[in-house]
Amino acid sequence: MAKSKKSKKSKHPSLMETAHDIAKGLHQIGVMDAQTMRKFDLMCLPEVKELSSSQIKKLRLREKVSQPIFASCLNISAATVKKWEQGEKRPSGTAMKLLNLVAERGLDFLKSNEPIAA
């Protein structure tokens, strides 16, 4: 199973993570220009996983928040969260990316000033 970022079960970085770290080092020492580094960053973006309605609900329940609180954290309406969880509506690409971040880092991440790139 190919993954573009570290699995919680694996203690070893993926090949893409290792290559990206090398590219960052080359950029920092001036061997790779900023434009090439940006292109490399784009190639290494993690895959956005599609979440089912039940997975979205499980994510919200894992975070121990109500639909209105979850919606507020995501800057959407509670009705939208309800429709996602009931399968009446699917999150947009941007919303799905945000849900992936919450799944990976937790809802508190949205409330922090922590940078996205770890």
C-alpha positions in Angstrom: 0.0 0.0 0.0 1.7 3.2 -1.2 1.4 6.2 1.1 2.6 9.7 0.5 3.2 10.5 4.2 4.3 8.6 7.3 1.9 6.0 8.4 1.2 6.0 12.1 2.3 2.3 12.2 5.6 3.0 10.4 8.6 4.6 12.1 10.3 5.1 8.7 9.7 8.0 6.4 8.4 7.3 2.9 10.6 7.5 -0.2 8.9 10.8 -1.1 9.5 12.2 2.4 13.1 11.4 2.2 13.5 12.8 -1.3 11.6 16.0 -0.2 13.9 16.4 2.8 17.0 16.1 0.5 15.5 18.7 -1.8 14.9 21.1 1.1 18.5 20.7 2.1 19.7 21.4 -1.4 17.5 24.5 -1.5 18.8 25.7 1.9 22.4 25.5 0.8 21.6 27.2 -2.5 22.0 24.3 -4.9 18.3 24.2 -5.8 16.5 27.5 -6.7 13.1 28.5 -5.2 11.1 27.8 -8.4 12.4 24.2 -8.6 11.7 23.8 -4.9 8.1 25.0 -5.3 7.7 22.5 -8.1 9.1 19.7 -5.9 6.8 20.8 -3.1 3.8 20.4 -5.4 4.9 16.9 -6.4 5.1 15.9 -2.8 1.7 17.0 -1.6 0.0 14.3 0.4 -3.0 12.6 -1.2 -6.4 13.8 0.0 -8.4 10.8 1.1 -12.1 10.7 0.4 -14.0 10.3 3.6 -17.4 8.6 3.7 -20.3 10.0 5.7 -19.7 7.5 8.5 -16.0 8.4 8.6 -16.8 12.1 8.9 -19.2 11.3 11.8 -16.6 9.1 13.4 -14.0 11.9 13.1 -16.4 14.4 14.7 -17.2 11.9 17.5 -13.5 11.2 18.0 -13.0 14.9 18.6 -15.9 14.8 21.1 -17.7 17.8 19.6 -21.3 18.4 18.5 -22.2 19.1 14.9 -22.5 22.9 15.5 -19.1 23.1 17.2 -17.5 20.9 14.5 -19.1 23.2 11.9 -17.8 26.3 13.6 -14.3 25.0 13.7 -14.5 24.2 10.0 -16.1 27.6 9.2 -19.2 25.9 7.7 -22.9 25.6 8.8 -24.1 22.9 11.1 -26.6 21.9 8.4 -23.7 21.1 6.1 -22.1 18.8 8.7 -25.4 17.1 9.2 -25.8 16.6 5.4 -22.3 15.2 5.2 -22.9 12.8 8.0 -26.2 11.7 6.5 -24.7 11.2 3.0 -26.9 13.9 1.5 -23.9 16.0 0.5 -20.2 15.5 -0.1 -17.5 17.8 1.1 -15.8 20.0 -1.6 -12.1 19.5 -2.4 -11.1 22.2 0.0 -13.4 20.9 2.8 -12.1 17.4 2.3 -8.5 18.6 2.6 -9.4 20.3 5.9 -11.1 17.2 7.1 -8.0 15.2 6.2 -5.9 17.7 8.3 -8.3 17.2 11.3 -8.1 13.5 10.8 -4.3 13.6 10.9 -3.7 16.2 13.5 -6.9 16.7 15.5 -9.4 19.5 15.8 -7.1 21.4 18.2 -4.7 21.9 15.4 -7.2 24.3 13.8 -7.2 26.4 17.0 -3.4 26.6 17.2 -0.8 28.8 15.6 1.2 25.7 14.7 2.5 25.7 11.1 1.0 23.1 8.7 4.4 21.8 7.6 5.8 19.8 10.5 
